[in-house]
Amino acid sequence: MGNVLLVTGRAGLDEELQEVLPRGYKLVSNVKTPAFAEAGRQFVFLDIDSVPGEQIRQYSCNSFVIAVTDEERTGPVMEAATLGAYEI
């Protein structure tokens, strides 16, 4: 069906997220250029624990950006939401 982009600096997160994707979707990780998202990618997971949250705006023009975090605090999530991301 398609690829989902993961932007992260954390090892192992790609394996964790691949398990929750619907059948037919493949997770492509560590391609840190918005041009990849512009090439028809509809979903981008952005790890706000290891990648600056400002990058959300670069990807959100052409894709749904989903912020991923290990933080239990709401601050990083709220910041990501104000930049245009969804949170899971």
N, CA and C atoms as a LAMMPS dump frame, in Angstrom:
ITEM: TIMESTEP
0
ITEM: NUMBER OF ATOMS
264
ITEM: BOX BOUNDS ff ff ff
-5.0000000000000000e+02 5.0000000000000000e+02
-5.0000000000000000e+02 5.0000000000000000e+02
-5.0000000000000000e+02 5.0000000000000000e+02
ITEM: ATOMS id mol type element x y z
1 1 1 N 0.815 -1.206 0
2 1 2 C 0 0 0
3 1 3 C 0.851 1.259 0
4 2 1 N 1.884 1.302 0.845
5 2 2 C 2.694 2.494 0.855
6 2 3 C 3.741 2.469 1.941
7 3 1 N 4.536 3.514 1.929
8 3 2 C 5.583 3.669 2.921
9 3 3 C 5.207 4.74 3.921
10 4 1 N 5.656 4.555 5.144
11 4 2 C 5.497 5.534 6.198
12 4 3 C 6.901 5.946 6.604
13 5 1 N 7.162 7.226 6.657
14 5 2 C 8.485 7.729 6.996
15 5 3 C 8.621 7.888 8.502
16 6 1 N 9.761 7.445 9.041
17 6 2 C 10.103 7.666 10.44
18 6 3 C 11.351 8.519 10.493
19 7 1 N 11.259 9.657 11.168
20 7 2 C 12.409 10.532 11.357
21 7 3 C 12.799 10.437 12.82
22 8 1 N 13.962 9.847 13.088
23 8 2 C 14.39 9.617 14.459
24 8 3 C 15.905 9.515 14.545
25 9 1 N 16.41 9.675 15.732
26 9 2 C 17.814 9.44 16.014
27 9 3 C 17.963 8.289 16.997
28 10 1 N 16.868 7.622 17.275
29 10 2 C 16.833 6.561 18.281
30 10 3 C 16.827 5.191 17.614
31 11 1 N 17.752 4.337 18.009
32 11 2 C 17.818 2.977 17.47
33 11 3 C 16.685 2.13 18.041
34 12 1 N 16.131 1.275 17.216
35 12 2 C 15.108 0.347 17.661
36 12 3 C 13.682 0.836 17.546
37 13 1 N 13.49 2.135 17.387
38 13 2 C 12.129 2.662 17.293
39 13 3 C 11.434 2.181 16.023
40 14 1 N 12.19 2.009 14.95
41 14 2 C 11.593 1.544 13.7
42 14 3 C 10.977 0.159 13.847
43 15 1 N 11.636 -0.734 14.545
44 15 2 C 11.094 -2.081 14.748
45 15 3 C 9.82 -2.03 15.59
46 16 1 N 9.828 -1.171 16.588
47 16 2 C 8.664 -1.027 17.471
48 16 3 C 7.446 -0.51 16.705
49 17 1 N 7.647 0.493 15.864
50 17 2 C 6.535 1.078 15.123
51 17 3 C 6.067 0.201 13.966
52 18 1 N 6.975 -0.548 13.352
53 18 2 C 6.585 -1.419 12.241
54 18 3 C 5.526 -2.414 12.692
55 19 1 N 5.602 -2.846 13.938
56 19 2 C 4.658 -3.827 14.468
57 19 3 C 3.227 -3.302 14.545
58 20 1 N 3.052 -1.992 14.651
59 20 2 C 1.708 -1.431 14.8
60 20 3 C 1.113 -0.907 13.493
61 21 1 N 1.882 -0.934 12.422
62 21 2 C 1.364 -0.462 11.137
63 21 3 C 0.429 -1.494 10.528
64 22 1 N -0.596 -1.039 9.822
65 22 2 C -1.487 -1.982 9.139
66 22 3 C -0.726 -2.779 8.075
67 23 1 N -1.239 -3.942 7.751
68 23 2 C -0.626 -4.786 6.733
69 23 3 C -0.509 -4.016 5.42
70 24 1 N 0.605 -4.181 4.76
71 24 2 C 0.815 -3.528 3.478
72 24 3 C 1.616 -2.241 3.566
73 25 1 N 1.818 -1.732 4.767
74 25 2 C 2.614 -0.521 4.938
75 25 3 C 4.017 -0.884 5.399
76 26 1 N 4.984 -0.18 4.893
77 26 2 C 6.379 -0.408 5.257
78 26 3 C 6.929 0.863 5.888
79 27 1 N 7.668 0.71 6.965
80 27 2 C 8.278 1.847 7.641
81 27 3 C 9.667 2.09 7.059
82 28 1 N 9.903 3.303 6.595
83 28 2 C 11.197 3.71 6.069
84 28 3 C 11.761 4.709 7.06
85 29 1 N 12.964 4.429 7.58
86 29 2 C 13.465 5.292 8.646
87 29 3 C 14.744 6.022 8.268
88 30 1 N 14.966 7.107 9.006
89 30 2 C 16.171 7.914 8.941
90 30 3 C 16.449 8.514 7.572
91 31 1 N 15.406 8.863 6.865
92 31 2 C 15.527 9.667 5.665
93 31 3 C 15.129 11.065 6.114
94 32 1 N 16.098 11.905 6.377
95 32 2 C 15.819 13.183 7.039
96 32 3 C 15.673 14.328 6.044
97 33 1 N 14.907 14.13 5.02
98 33 2 C 14.675 15.213 4.085
99 33 3 C 13.197 15.321 3.753
100 34 1 N 12.645 16.488 3.826
101 34 2 C 11.236 16.682 3.498
102 34 3 C 10.889 16.27 2.076
103 35 1 N 11.862 16.249 1.169
104 35 2 C 11.588 15.848 -0.218
105 35 3 C 11.041 14.427 -0.27
106 36 1 N 11.48 13.571 0.637
107 36 2 C 10.969 12.207 0.699
108 36 3 C 9.476 12.234 0.992
109 37 1 N 9.063 13.085 1.897
110 37 2 C 7.642 13.206 2.229
111 37 3 C 6.863 13.78 1.048
112 38 1 N 7.47 14.659 0.302
113 38 2 C 6.791 15.26 -0.844
114 38 3 C 6.565 14.253 -1.962
115 39 1 N 7.299 13.158 -1.938
116 39 2 C 7.188 12.156 -3.003
117 39 3 C 6.006 11.224 -2.77
118 40 1 N 4.933 11.72 -2.191
119 40 2 C 3.716 10.945 -2.053
120 40 3 C 3.56 10.211 -0.733
121 41 1 N 4.383 10.497 0.232
122 41 2 C 4.253 9.851 1.533
123 41 3 C 3.188 10.598 2.316
124 42 1 N 2.205 9.877 2.811
125 42 2 C 1.103 10.536 3.487
126 42 3 C 1.302 10.641 4.988
127 43 1 N 2.121 9.769 5.561
128 43 2 C 2.305 9.764 7.007
129 43 3 C 3.775 9.819 7.366
130 44 1 N 4.089 10.645 8.353
131 44 2 C 5.453 10.763 8.86
132 44 3 C 5.401 10.65 10.372
133 45 1 N 6.141 9.699 10.934
134 45 2 C 6.353 9.639 12.38
135 45 3 C 7.605 10.445 12.668
136 46 1 N 7.501 11.425 13.55
137 46 2 C 8.657 12.24 13.913
138 46 3 C 8.901 12.09 15.408
139 47 1 N 10.07 11.585 15.753
140 47 2 C 10.451 11.346 17.144
141 47 3 C 10.92 12.665 17.75
142 48 1 N 10.039 13.309 18.517
143 48 2 C 10.377 14.625 19.057
144 48 3 C 11.354 14.544 20.219
145 49 1 N 11.729 13.337 20.638
146 49 2 C 12.752 13.185 21.667
147 49 3 C 14.153 13.282 21.081
148 50 1 N 14.308 13.006 19.786
149 50 2 C 15.645 13.001 19.196
150 50 3 C 15.787 13.906 17.976
151 51 1 N 14.696 14.494 17.528
152 51 2 C 14.718 15.369 16.356
153 51 3 C 14.043 16.682 16.753
154 52 1 N 14.61 17.823 16.359
155 52 2 C 13.989 19.102 16.722
156 52 3 C 12.538 19.196 16.241
157 53 1 N 11.665 19.613 17.121
158 53 2 C 10.252 19.739 16.803
159 53 3 C 9.964 20.683 15.654
160 54 1 N 10.859 21.626 15.402
161 54 2 C 10.65 22.581 14.304
162 54 3 C 10.58 21.875 12.952
163 55 1 N 11.124 20.668 12.865
164 55 2 C 11.081 19.939 11.596
165 55 3 C 9.661 19.511 11.24
166 56 1 N 8.768 19.55 12.205
167 56 2 C 7.372 19.195 11.935
168 56 3 C 6.818 20.045 10.807
169 57 1 N 7.092 21.315 10.827
170 57 2 C 6.568 22.228 9.788
171 57 3 C 7.078 21.852 8.404
172 58 1 N 8.322 21.363 8.322
173 58 2 C 8.884 20.979 7.028
174 58 3 C 8.105 19.832 6.4
175 59 1 N 7.641 18.917 7.227
176 59 2 C 6.951 17.742 6.724
177 59 3 C 5.437 17.92 6.637
178 60 1 N 4.869 18.772 7.475
179 60 2 C 3.414 18.85 7.586
180 60 3 C 2.737 19.52 6.393
181 61 1 N 3.485 20.135 5.516
182 61 2 C 2.875 20.745 4.331
183 61 3 C 2.26 19.697 3.407
184 62 1 N 2.889 18.529 3.328
185 62 2 C 2.45 17.507 2.377
186 62 3 C 2.072 16.178 3.019
187 63 1 N 2.195 16.078 4.33
188 63 2 C 1.973 14.805 5.009
189 63 3 C 1.331 15.03 6.364
190 64 1 N 0.721 13.967 6.887
191 64 2 C 0.263 13.983 8.266
192 64 3 C 1.459 13.63 9.133
193 65 1 N 1.817 14.506 10.039
194 65 2 C 2.952 14.262 10.925
195 65 3 C 2.416 13.799 12.271
196 66 1 N 2.927 12.663 12.712
197 66 2 C 2.534 12.105 13.998
198 66 3 C 3.744 12.166 14.917
199 67 1 N 3.619 12.923 16.001
200 67 2 C 4.712 13.073 16.953
201 67 3 C 4.778 11.837 17.84
202 68 1 N 5.982 11.301 17.982
203 68 2 C 6.22 10.135 18.819
204 68 3 C 7.161 10.56 19.933
205 69 1 N 6.835 10.178 21.18
206 69 2 C 7.677 10.556 22.31
207 69 3 C 7.591 9.517 23.424
208 70 1 N 8.658 9.444 24.21
209 70 2 C 8.669 8.62 25.421
210 70 3 C 8.35 9.463 26.649
211 71 1 N 8.292 10.759 26.463
212 71 2 C 8.056 11.682 27.581
213 71 3 C 6.658 11.502 28.162
214 72 1 N 6.573 11.581 29.463
215 72 2 C 5.268 11.555 30.114
216 72 3 C 4.735 12.966 30.349
217 73 1 N 5.612 13.946 30.212
218 73 2 C 5.184 15.338 30.365
219 73 3 C 4.388 15.765 29.139
220 74 1 N 3.487 16.692 29.334
221 74 2 C 2.668 17.16 28.22
222 74 3 C 3.321 18.286 27.428
223 75 1 N 4.347 18.914 27.967
224 75 2 C 4.987 20.043 27.295
225 75 3 C 5.458 19.75 25.884
226 76 1 N 6.279 18.703 25.679
227 76 2 C 6.739 18.404 24.318
228 76 3 C 5.597 18.072 23.363
229 77 1 N 4.587 17.398 23.862
230 77 2 C 3.442 17.037 23.031
231 77 3 C 2.661 18.279 22.625
232 78 1 N 2.448 19.176 23.553
233 78 2 C 1.722 20.415 23.247
234 78 3 C 2.495 21.253 22.234
235 79 1 N 3.814 21.315 22.396
236 79 2 C 4.638 22.067 21.444
237 79 3 C 4.526 21.452 20.05
238 80 1 N 4.602 20.138 19.973
239 80 2 C 4.487 19.458 18.676
240 80 3 C 3.13 19.723 18.049
241 81 1 N 2.077 19.727 18.851
242 81 2 C 0.738 19.987 18.327
243 81 3 C 0.619 21.408 17.79
244 82 1 N 1.238 22.371 18.449
245 82 2 C 1.184 23.747 17.95
246 82 3 C 1.956 23.919 16.66
247 83 1 N 2.909 23.016 16.4
248 83 2 C 3.681 23.06 15.165
249 83 3 C 3.008 22.281 14.034
250 84 1 N 1.887 21.608 14.35
251 84 2 C 1.127 20.938 13.308
252 84 3 C 1.141 19.421 13.348
253 85 1 N 1.597 18.815 14.444
254 85 2 C 1.667 17.361 14.524
255 85 3 C 0.481 16.79 15.302
256 86 1 N 0.253 15.523 15.065
257 86 2 C -0.681 14.736 15.843
258 86 3 C 0.148 13.932 16.845
259 87 1 N -0.448 13.466 17.913
260 87 2 C 0.307 12.734 18.934
261 87 3 C -0.287 11.356 19.126
262 88 1 N 0.624 10.355 19.253
263 88 2 C 0.145 8.999 19.588
264 88 3 C 0.855 8.524 20.83
